[in-house]
Amino acid sequence: MPSIEFTPNLHRHVDCPPEALDAGTVGELLEAYFDRWPAVRGFVLDDQGAVRKHVKVIVDGRNIKDRAGLSDALGPASRIHVFQALSGG
């Protein structure tokens, strides 16, 4: 089953534990995750359902290609990491 994990900086704002969920695409996985943890949605997706500009979604070590439709395919052992960009100087 694909698994999803969030960086620690997001944990400071919302409860987002790692999960393994049955899904065939990034969109399916995120929807299944948000069904369980609805407060996380607004930190990851914008109002149109696309990945926010300051968020990176990595599948098996590669950036997703479809940030709007979330159609990138997942394998049964895919690992998804969600990062929020940090700023400062």
Biopython code that builds the backbone (N, CA, C, O; Angstrom):
import numpy as np
from Bio.PDB.StructureBuilder import StructureBuilder

atoms = [
    (1, "MET", "N", (0.842, -1.171, 0.000)),
    (1, "MET", "CA", (0.000, 0.000, 0.000)),
    (1, "MET", "C", (0.894, 1.244, 0.000)),
    (1, "MET", "O", (1.870, 1.293, 0.749)),
    (2, "PRO", "N", (0.579, 2.253, -0.829)),
    (2, "PRO", "CA", (1.359, 3.488, -0.802)),
    (2, "PRO", "C", (1.282, 4.148, 0.573)),
    (2, "PRO", "O", (0.271, 4.048, 1.270)),
    (3, "SER", "N", (2.359, 4.819, 0.947)),
    (3, "SER", "CA", (2.379, 5.508, 2.238)),
    (3, "SER", "C", (2.661, 6.982, 2.027)),
    (3, "SER", "O", (3.311, 7.366, 1.054)),
    (4, "ILE", "N", (2.168, 7.813, 2.946)),
    (4, "ILE", "CA", (2.362, 9.252, 2.886)),
    (4, "ILE", "C", (2.926, 9.733, 4.216)),
    (4, "ILE", "O", (2.554, 9.251, 5.286)),
    (5, "GLU", "N", (3.831, 10.694, 4.115)),
    (5, "GLU", "CA", (4.484, 11.245, 5.301)),
    (5, "GLU", "C", (4.681, 12.747, 5.094)),
    (5, "GLU", "O", (4.941, 13.200, 3.979)),
    (6, "PHE", "N", (4.555, 13.501, 6.162)),
    (6, "PHE", "CA", (4.684, 14.953, 6.124)),
    (6, "PHE", "C", (5.899, 15.392, 6.925)),
    (6, "PHE", "O", (6.282, 14.735, 7.892)),
    (7, "THR", "N", (6.504, 16.505, 6.522)),
    (7, "THR", "CA", (7.688, 17.004, 7.214)),
    (7, "THR", "C", (7.313, 17.534, 8.598)),
    (7, "THR", "O", (6.170, 17.929, 8.825)),
    (8, "PRO", "N", (8.273, 17.542, 9.514)),
    (8, "PRO", "CA", (7.995, 17.987, 10.880)),
    (8, "PRO", "C", (7.486, 19.427, 10.982)),
    (8, "PRO", "O", (6.721, 19.739, 11.894)),
    (9, "ASN", "N", (7.896, 20.313, 10.059)),
    (9, "ASN", "CA", (7.415, 21.695, 10.176)),
    (9, "ASN", "C", (5.900, 21.784, 10.006)),
    (9, "ASN", "O", (5.286, 22.693, 10.564)),
    (10, "LEU", "N", (5.283, 20.882, 9.264)),
    (10, "LEU", "CA", (3.828, 20.881, 9.139)),
    (10, "LEU", "C", (3.170, 20.344, 10.411)),
    (10, "LEU", "O", (2.070, 20.766, 10.770)),
    (11, "HIS", "N", (3.832, 19.431, 11.078)),
    (11, "HIS", "CA", (3.298, 18.864, 12.330)),
    (11, "HIS", "C", (3.092, 19.939, 13.403)),
    (11, "HIS", "O", (2.260, 19.773, 14.294)),
    (12, "ARG", "N", (3.843, 21.033, 13.319)),
    (12, "ARG", "CA", (3.682, 22.121, 14.297)),
    (12, "ARG", "C", (2.331, 22.803, 14.167)),
    (12, "ARG", "O", (1.847, 23.409, 15.123)),
    (13, "HIS", "N", (1.709, 22.709, 12.979)),
    (13, "HIS", "CA", (0.458, 23.410, 12.713)),
    (13, "HIS", "C", (-0.776, 22.521, 12.749)),
    (13, "HIS", "O", (-1.870, 22.977, 13.082)),
    (14, "VAL", "N", (-0.596, 21.257, 12.408)),
    (14, "VAL", "CA", (-1.751, 20.358, 12.297)),
    (14, "VAL", "C", (-1.283, 18.918, 12.521)),
    (14, "VAL", "O", (-0.155, 18.559, 12.184)),
    (15, "ASP", "N", (-2.162, 18.112, 13.091)),
    (15, "ASP", "CA", (-1.859, 16.702, 13.302)),
    (15, "ASP", "C", (-1.899, 15.995, 11.957)),
    (15, "ASP", "O", (-2.944, 15.958, 11.308)),
    (16, "CYS", "N", (-0.768, 15.433, 11.532)),
    (16, "CYS", "CA", (-0.693, 14.761, 10.221)),
    (16, "CYS", "C", (0.238, 13.547, 10.312)),
    (16, "CYS", "O", (1.362, 13.580, 9.811)),
    (17, "PRO", "N", (-0.234, 12.493, 10.945)),
    (17, "PRO", "CA", (0.596, 11.296, 11.096)),
    (17, "PRO", "C", (0.808, 10.566, 9.771)),
    (17, "PRO", "O", (-0.006, 10.695, 8.857)),
    (18, "PRO", "N", (1.889, 9.807, 9.663)),
    (18, "PRO", "CA", (2.093, 8.995, 8.459)),
    (18, "PRO", "C", (0.990, 7.943, 8.355)),
    (18, "PRO", "O", (0.473, 7.457, 9.361)),
    (19, "GLU", "N", (0.646, 7.608, 7.116)),
    (19, "GLU", "CA", (-0.416, 6.623, 6.869)),
    (19, "GLU", "C", (-0.055, 5.789, 5.650)),
    (19, "GLU", "O", (0.670, 6.253, 4.771)),
    (20, "ALA", "N", (-0.548, 4.582, 5.595)),
    (20, "ALA", "CA", (-0.515, 3.752, 4.399)),
    (20, "ALA", "C", (-1.967, 3.586, 3.959)),
    (20, "ALA", "O", (-2.813, 3.128, 4.727)),
    (21, "LEU", "N", (-2.243, 3.968, 2.704)),
    (21, "LEU", "CA", (-3.619, 3.960, 2.209)),
    (21, "LEU", "C", (-3.664, 3.362, 0.816)),
    (21, "LEU", "O", (-2.722, 3.511, 0.037)),
    (22, "ASP", "N", (-4.748, 2.693, 0.507)),
    (22, "ASP", "CA", (-4.926, 2.089, -0.812)),
    (22, "ASP", "C", (-5.299, 3.180, -1.810)),
    (22, "ASP", "O", (-6.335, 3.827, -1.659)),
    (23, "ALA", "N", (-4.454, 3.392, -2.840)),
    (23, "ALA", "CA", (-4.715, 4.416, -3.854)),
    (23, "ALA", "C", (-3.876, 4.135, -5.091)),
    (23, "ALA", "O", (-2.803, 3.538, -5.005)),
    (24, "GLY", "N", (-4.379, 4.575, -6.248)),
    (24, "GLY", "CA", (-3.664, 4.378, -7.499)),
    (24, "GLY", "C", (-3.025, 5.642, -8.046)),
    (24, "GLY", "O", (-2.156, 5.581, -8.915)),
    (25, "THR", "N", (-3.467, 6.815, -7.522)),
    (25, "THR", "CA", (-2.900, 8.092, -7.949)),
    (25, "THR", "C", (-2.654, 8.970, -6.720)),
    (25, "THR", "O", (-3.143, 8.689, -5.626)),
    (26, "VAL", "N", (-1.892, 10.026, -6.930)),
    (26, "VAL", "CA", (-1.644, 10.975, -5.849)),
    (26, "VAL", "C", (-2.964, 11.567, -5.365)),
    (26, "VAL", "O", (-3.179, 11.699, -4.160)),
    (27, "GLY", "N", (-3.843, 11.923, -6.290)),
    (27, "GLY", "CA", (-5.135, 12.495, -5.912)),
    (27, "GLY", "C", (-5.965, 11.554, -5.057)),
    (27, "GLY", "O", (-6.560, 11.978, -4.067)),
    (28, "GLU", "N", (-6.010, 10.282, -5.429)),
    (28, "GLU", "CA", (-6.761, 9.301, -4.649)),
    (28, "GLU", "C", (-6.171, 9.159, -3.250)),
    (28, "GLU", "O", (-6.903, 9.064, -2.265)),
    (29, "LEU", "N", (-4.853, 9.146, -3.173)),
    (29, "LEU", "CA", (-4.197, 9.003, -1.879)),
    (29, "LEU", "C", (-4.489, 10.211, -0.996)),
    (29, "LEU", "O", (-4.824, 10.060, 0.178)),
    (30, "LEU", "N", (-4.360, 11.419, -1.566)),
    (30, "LEU", "CA", (-4.631, 12.622, -0.771)),
    (30, "LEU", "C", (-6.086, 12.666, -0.316)),
    (30, "LEU", "O", (-6.360, 13.014, 0.832)),
    (31, "GLU", "N", (-7.019, 12.320, -1.194)),
    (31, "GLU", "CA", (-8.428, 12.324, -0.791)),
    (31, "GLU", "C", (-8.680, 11.333, 0.344)),
    (31, "GLU", "O", (-9.392, 11.652, 1.296)),
    (32, "ALA", "N", (-8.108, 10.143, 0.251)),
    (32, "ALA", "CA", (-8.273, 9.153, 1.324)),
    (32, "ALA", "C", (-7.662, 9.679, 2.623)),
    (32, "ALA", "O", (-8.225, 9.495, 3.702)),
    (33, "TYR", "N", (-6.506, 10.335, 2.509)),
    (33, "TYR", "CA", (-5.858, 10.881, 3.703)),
    (33, "TYR", "C", (-6.706, 12.005, 4.306)),
    (33, "TYR", "O", (-6.917, 12.046, 5.518)),
    (34, "PHE", "N", (-7.192, 12.918, 3.454)),
    (34, "PHE", "CA", (-7.986, 14.046, 3.954)),
    (34, "PHE", "C", (-9.322, 13.593, 4.527)),
    (34, "PHE", "O", (-9.880, 14.285, 5.378)),
    (35, "ASP", "N", (-9.850, 12.462, 4.090)),
    (35, "ASP", "CA", (-11.059, 11.916, 4.700)),
    (35, "ASP", "C", (-10.801, 11.586, 6.164)),
    (35, "ASP", "O", (-11.678, 11.748, 7.012)),
    (36, "ARG", "N", (-9.591, 11.122, 6.450)),
    (36, "ARG", "CA", (-9.222, 10.757, 7.826)),
    (36, "ARG", "C", (-8.725, 11.953, 8.618)),
    (36, "ARG", "O", (-8.970, 12.047, 9.821)),
    (37, "TRP", "N", (-8.019, 12.882, 7.947)),
    (37, "TRP", "CA", (-7.390, 14.039, 8.584)),
    (37, "TRP", "C", (-7.776, 15.303, 7.818)),
    (37, "TRP", "O", (-6.927, 15.873, 7.133)),
    (38, "PRO", "N", (-9.029, 15.762, 7.909)),
    (38, "PRO", "CA", (-9.513, 16.873, 7.087)),
    (38, "PRO", "C", (-8.795, 18.203, 7.312)),
    (38, "PRO", "O", (-8.736, 19.019, 6.392)),
    (39, "ALA", "N", (-8.260, 18.441, 8.475)),
    (39, "ALA", "CA", (-7.591, 19.711, 8.754)),
    (39, "ALA", "C", (-6.314, 19.892, 7.936)),
    (39, "ALA", "O", (-5.832, 21.016, 7.794)),
    (40, "VAL", "N", (-5.764, 18.820, 7.404)),
    (40, "VAL", "CA", (-4.512, 18.892, 6.633)),
    (40, "VAL", "C", (-4.753, 19.450, 5.227)),
    (40, "VAL", "O", (-3.851, 20.055, 4.648)),
    (41, "ARG", "N", (-5.932, 19.260, 4.679)),
    (41, "ARG", "CA", (-6.227, 19.654, 3.295)),
    (41, "ARG", "C", (-5.795, 21.089, 2.987)),
    (41, "ARG", "O", (-5.099, 21.315, 1.998)),
    (42, "GLY", "N", (-6.183, 22.041, 3.793)),
    (42, "GLY", "CA", (-5.884, 23.449, 3.533)),
    (42, "GLY", "C", (-4.404, 23.792, 3.570)),
    (42, "GLY", "O", (-3.987, 24.802, 3.002)),
    (43, "PHE", "N", (-3.614, 22.971, 4.226)),
    (43, "PHE", "CA", (-2.174, 23.194, 4.254)),
    (43, "PHE", "C", (-1.496, 22.662, 2.997)),
    (43, "PHE", "O", (-0.391, 23.091, 2.666)),
    (44, "VAL", "N", (-2.141, 21.735, 2.293)),
    (44, "VAL", "CA", (-1.533, 21.079, 1.128)),
    (44, "VAL", "C", (-2.139, 21.573, -0.182)),
    (44, "VAL", "O", (-1.410, 21.837, -1.138)),
    (45, "LEU", "N", (-3.467, 21.701, -0.237)),
    (45, "LEU", "CA", (-4.146, 22.069, -1.478)),
    (45, "LEU", "C", (-4.746, 23.467, -1.396)),
    (45, "LEU", "O", (-5.146, 23.919, -0.323)),
    (46, "ASP", "N", (-4.804, 24.158, -2.553)),
    (46, "ASP", "CA", (-5.438, 25.466, -2.613)),
    (46, "ASP", "C", (-6.947, 25.299, -2.821)),
    (46, "ASP", "O", (-7.459, 24.180, -2.794)),
    (47, "ASP", "N", (-7.654, 26.412, -3.026)),
    (47, "ASP", "CA", (-9.109, 26.374, -3.174)),
    (47, "ASP", "C", (-9.587, 25.655, -4.432)),
    (47, "ASP", "O", (-10.742, 25.235, -4.502)),
    (48, "GLN", "N", (-8.705, 25.509, -5.429)),
    (48, "GLN", "CA", (-9.059, 24.803, -6.656)),
    (48, "GLN", "C", (-8.653, 23.327, -6.616)),
    (48, "GLN", "O", (-8.851, 22.606, -7.595)),
    (49, "GLY", "N", (-8.092, 22.875, -5.502)),
    (49, "GLY", "CA", (-7.702, 21.483, -5.353)),
    (49, "GLY", "C", (-6.325, 21.153, -5.886)),
    (49, "GLY", "O", (-5.963, 19.979, -5.973)),
    (50, "ALA", "N", (-5.546, 22.167, -6.247)),
    (50, "ALA", "CA", (-4.175, 21.960, -6.723)),
    (50, "ALA", "C", (-3.210, 22.082, -5.548)),
    (50, "ALA", "O", (-3.532, 22.680, -4.521)),
    (51, "VAL", "N", (-2.032, 21.509, -5.714)),
    (51, "VAL", "CA", (-1.007, 21.616, -4.668)),
    (51, "VAL", "C", (-0.613, 23.085, -4.531)),
    (51, "VAL", "O", (-0.355, 23.761, -5.528)),
    (52, "ARG", "N", (-0.569, 23.569, -3.303)),
    (52, "ARG", "CA", (-0.187, 24.968, -3.059)),
    (52, "ARG", "C", (1.214, 25.233, -3.587)),
    (52, "ARG", "O", (2.050, 24.331, -3.644)),
    (53, "LYS", "N", (1.464, 26.482, -3.972)),
    (53, "LYS", "CA", (2.744, 26.864, -4.570)),
    (53, "LYS", "C", (3.926, 26.594, -3.655)),
    (53, "LYS", "O", (5.008, 26.256, -4.134)),
    (54, "HIS", "N", (3.745, 26.736, -2.366)),
    (54, "HIS", "CA", (4.844, 26.566, -1.417)),
    (54, "HIS", "C", (4.975, 25.131, -0.897)),
    (54, "HIS", "O", (5.710, 24.880, 0.058)),
    (55, "VAL", "N", (4.261, 24.190, -1.528)),
    (55, "VAL", "CA", (4.286, 22.788, -1.096)),
    (55, "VAL", "C", (4.876, 21.928, -2.216)),
    (55, "VAL", "O", (4.579, 22.127, -3.394)),
    (56, "LYS", "N", (5.718, 20.971, -1.823)),
    (56, "LYS", "CA", (6.259, 19.985, -2.770)),
    (56, "LYS", "C", (5.725, 18.618, -2.388)),
    (56, "LYS", "O", (5.695, 18.251, -1.214)),
    (57, "VAL", "N", (5.303, 17.871, -3.399)),
    (57, "VAL", "CA", (4.874, 16.493, -3.193)),
    (57, "VAL", "C", (5.839, 15.618, -3.991)),
    (57, "VAL", "O", (5.976, 15.767, -5.205)),
    (58, "ILE", "N", (6.502, 14.707, -3.286)),
    (58, "ILE", "CA", (7.508, 13.837, -3.870)),
    (58, "ILE", "C", (6.982, 12.396, -3.836)),
    (58, "ILE", "O", (6.545, 11.908, -2.794)),
    (59, "VAL", "N", (7.031, 11.728, -4.987)),
    (59, "VAL", "CA", (6.642, 10.310, -5.064)),
    (59, "VAL", "C", (7.884, 9.519, -5.456)),
    (59, "VAL", "O", (8.463, 9.731, -6.522)),
    (60, "ASP", "N", (8.276, 8.619, -4.590)),
    (60, "ASP", "CA", (9.436, 7.761, -4.844)),
    (60, "ASP", "C", (10.659, 8.572, -5.279)),
    (60, "ASP", "O", (11.382, 8.192, -6.200)),
    (61, "GLY", "N", (10.870, 9.701, -4.591)),
    (61, "GLY", "CA", (12.057, 10.519, -4.828)),
    (61, "GLY", "C", (11.953, 11.510, -5.968)),
    (61, "GLY", "O", (12.942, 12.170, -6.288)),
    (62, "ARG", "N", (10.782, 11.643, -6.598)),
    (62, "ARG", "CA", (10.616, 12.571, -7.726)),
    (62, "ARG", "C", (9.419, 13.491, -7.496)),
    (62, "ARG", "O", (8.390, 13.077, -6.962)),
    (63, "ASN", "N", (9.579, 14.759, -7.914)),
    (63, "ASN", "CA", (8.465, 15.699, -7.843)),
    (63, "ASN", "C", (7.307, 15.192, -8.691)),
    (63, "ASN", "O", (7.515, 14.619, -9.761)),
    (64, "ILE", "N", (6.082, 15.405, -8.209)),
    (64, "ILE", "CA", (4.942, 15.049, -9.046)),
    (64, "ILE", "C", (4.900, 15.992, -10.249)),
    (64, "ILE", "O", (5.361, 17.130, -10.165)),
    (65, "LYS", "N", (4.355, 15.524, -11.352)),
    (65, "LYS", "CA", (4.257, 16.327, -12.574)),
    (65, "LYS", "C", (2.929, 17.070, -12.652)),
    (65, "LYS", "O", (2.872, 18.189, -13.163)),
    (66, "ASP", "N", (1.871, 16.463, -12.154)),
    (66, "ASP", "CA", (0.529, 17.029, -12.265)),
    (66, "ASP", "C", (0.102, 17.631, -10.931)),
    (66, "ASP", "O", (-0.544, 16.969, -10.119)),
    (67, "ARG", "N", (0.469, 18.888, -10.713)),
    (67, "ARG", "CA", (0.161, 19.562, -9.454)),
    (67, "ARG", "C", (-1.304, 19.998, -9.372)),
    (67, "ARG", "O", (-1.802, 20.278, -8.282)),
    (68, "ALA", "N", (-1.994, 20.059, -10.507)),
    (68, "ALA", "CA", (-3.396, 20.486, -10.510)),
    (68, "ALA", "C", (-4.353, 19.292, -10.481)),
    (68, "ALA", "O", (-5.272, 19.256, -9.662)),
    (69, "GLY", "N", (-4.144, 18.324, -11.363)),
    (69, "GLY", "CA", (-5.040, 17.174, -11.443)),
    (69, "GLY", "C", (-4.663, 16.025, -10.536)),
    (69, "GLY", "O", (-5.479, 15.141, -10.275)),
    (70, "LEU", "N", (-3.414, 16.029, -10.047)),
    (70, "LEU", "CA", (-2.916, 15.015, -9.108)),
    (70, "LEU", "C", (-3.039, 13.598, -9.671)),
    (70, "LEU", "O", (-3.347, 12.652, -8.947)),
    (71, "SER", "N", (-2.790, 13.471, -10.980)),
    (71, "SER", "CA", (-2.982, 12.183, -11.649)),
    (71, "SER", "C", (-1.739, 11.296, -11.670)),
    (71, "SER", "O", (-1.781, 10.208, -12.245)),
    (72, "ASP", "N", (-0.641, 11.728, -11.064)),
    (72, "ASP", "CA", (0.568, 10.902, -11.051)),
    (72, "ASP", "C", (0.251, 9.538, -10.449)),
    (72, "ASP", "O", (-0.384, 9.438, -9.399)),
    (73, "ALA", "N", (0.706, 8.490, -11.133)),
    (73, "ALA", "CA", (0.413, 7.116, -10.709)),
    (73, "ALA", "C", (1.264, 6.698, -9.511)),
    (73, "ALA", "O", (2.397, 7.151, -9.346)),
    (74, "LEU", "N", (0.703, 5.840, -8.693)),
    (74, "LEU", "CA", (1.392, 5.268, -7.541)),
    (74, "LEU", "C", (1.502, 3.765, -7.717)),
    (74, "LEU", "O", (0.608, 3.126, -8.271)),
    (75, "GLY", "N", (2.598, 3.212, -7.247)),
    (75, "GLY", "CA", (2.751, 1.771, -7.190)),
    (75, "GLY", "C", (2.345, 1.277, -5.819)),
    (75, "GLY", "O", (2.116, 2.080, -4.914)),
    (76, "PRO", "N", (2.251, -0.032, -5.651)),
    (76, "PRO", "CA", (1.817, -0.571, -4.359)),
    (76, "PRO", "C", (2.759, -0.258, -3.208)),
    (76, "PRO", "O", (2.341, -0.278, -2.050)),
    (77, "ALA", "N", (4.029, 0.032, -3.504)),
    (77, "ALA", "CA", (4.988, 0.345, -2.435)),
    (77, "ALA", "C", (5.480, 1.789, -2.521)),
    (77, "ALA", "O", (6.520, 2.116, -1.950)),
    (78, "SER", "N", (4.752, 2.655, -3.223)),
    (78, "SER", "CA", (5.185, 4.051, -3.369)),
    (78, "SER", "C", (5.233, 4.754, -2.021)),
    (78, "SER", "O", (4.434, 4.498, -1.120)),
    (79, "ARG", "N", (6.205, 5.652, -1.925)),
    (79, "ARG", "CA", (6.357, 6.485, -0.726)),
    (79, "ARG", "C", (6.174, 7.930, -1.151)),
    (79, "ARG", "O", (6.860, 8.414, -2.051)),
    (80, "ILE", "N", (5.244, 8.617, -0.500)),
    (80, "ILE", "CA", (4.928, 9.998, -0.815)),
    (80, "ILE", "C", (5.363, 10.855, 0.365)),
    (80, "ILE", "O", (5.027, 10.574, 1.516)),
    (81, "HIS", "N", (6.119, 11.911, 0.054)),
    (81, "HIS", "CA", (6.552, 12.864, 1.071)),
    (81, "HIS", "C", (6.003, 14.231, 0.703)),
    (81, "HIS", "O", (6.073, 14.640, -0.456)),
    (82, "VAL", "N", (5.459, 14.936, 1.680)),
    (82, "VAL", "CA", (4.899, 16.272, 1.471)),
    (82, "VAL", "C", (5.748, 17.251, 2.276)),
    (82, "VAL", "O", (5.919, 17.110, 3.487)),
    (83, "PHE", "N", (6.281, 18.261, 1.556)),
    (83, "PHE", "CA", (7.148, 19.271, 2.160)),
    (83, "PHE", "C", (6.519, 20.641, 2.023)),
    (83, "PHE", "O", (5.951, 20.963, 0.979)),
    (84, "GLN", "N", (6.615, 21.453, 3.067)),
    (84, "GLN", "CA", (6.272, 22.856, 2.974)),
    (84, "GLN", "C", (7.575, 23.618, 2.829)),
    (84, "GLN", "O", (8.542, 23.346, 3.540)),
    (85, "ALA", "N", (7.602, 24.582, 1.902)),
    (85, "ALA", "CA", (8.795, 25.400, 1.725)),
    (85, "ALA", "C", (9.027, 26.247, 2.971)),
    (85, "ALA", "O", (8.083, 26.717, 3.605)),
    (86, "LEU", "N", (10.279, 26.428, 3.303)),
    (86, "LEU", "CA", (10.651, 27.282, 4.422)),
    (86, "LEU", "C", (11.249, 28.563, 3.866)),
    (86, "LEU", "O", (11.913, 28.546, 2.830)),
    (87, "SER", "N", (11.017, 29.655, 4.545)),
    (87, "SER", "CA", (11.607, 30.912, 4.102)),
    (87, "SER", "C", (12.313, 31.553, 5.282)),
    (87, "SER", "O", (12.117, 31.175, 6.437)),
    (88, "GLY", "N", (13.111, 32.499, 4.966)),
    (88, "GLY", "CA", (13.845, 33.194, 6.019)),
    (88, "GLY", "C", (15.213, 33.573, 5.490)),
    (88, "GLY", "O", (15.526, 33.350, 4.320)),
    (89, "GLY", "N", (16.002, 34.130, 6.339)),
    (89, "GLY", "CA", (17.293, 34.561, 5.830)),
    (89, "GLY", "C", (18.370, 34.539, 6.824)),
    (89, "GLY", "O", (19.509, 34.883, 6.508)),
]
sb = StructureBuilder()
sb.init_structure("model")
sb.init_model(0)
sb.init_chain("A")
sb.init_seg("    ")
for serial, (resi, resn, name, xyz) in enumerate(atoms, 1):
    if name == "N":
        sb.init_residue(resn, " ", resi, " ")
    sb.init_atom(name, np.array(xyz, "f"), 0.0, 1.0, " ", f" {name:<3s}", serial, name[0])
structure = sb.get_structure()
